[in-house]
Amino acid sequence: MPSESSPLAQLEVPPGFRRPEAKIENIVATVILNQQLDLNLIETRIQEVDYNPDQFPGLVYRLEAPKVTALIFKSGKMVVTGAKSVRQLVYAVKKIIKTLRDAGLQIRGIPKTQIQNIVASANLHARVDLEQAAISLEGSMYEPEQFPGLIYRMKNPSVVLLIFSSGKMVITGAKREIDVERAVVNIYKRLWEEGCIIGPSE
């Protein structure tokens, strides 16, 4: 649910229409520890890891709560995927660092976490005329013979939207949670302005 100050909560929708919704499906982030890690040592001391250097240079560590996967490399870099919110991501990173320290590894300093990509789903609760949208949205791509959705690269915020005629969407490329909501609000207003919304969805 969007908070009262969120862009979605403040969006006014016409009578008979439901307010659009958005949900974060996955956050991909890199974590830099600025030190070398002994992956063989980690494998012997932490049960929940998979390490097969002949197949993949990183160690795979799967957390159950939250359900997050970390790829840990000997360079001290980690790629963390699966978080559904920034808060969950931060909690998962702290949990991973604590587990490494509890296993006897000397982790120095504060890890640097950087979000690379937020993937979200959204529902406009409105049917969209994709052919009209393809004409109206500059830089969009719509080839229904190859793919049923319209691909639109939004500049502000910088995200890529996959828009379907049902009003359902996939959003990729966001770096902040609020950018997901801003993208949904911006495309909703734009589709209305351009006459691309043809009624509420079922």
Order of alpha helices (4+ residues) and beta strands (2+ residues): alpha-beta-alpha-beta-beta-beta-beta-alpha-beta-beta-alpha-beta-beta-beta-alpha-beta
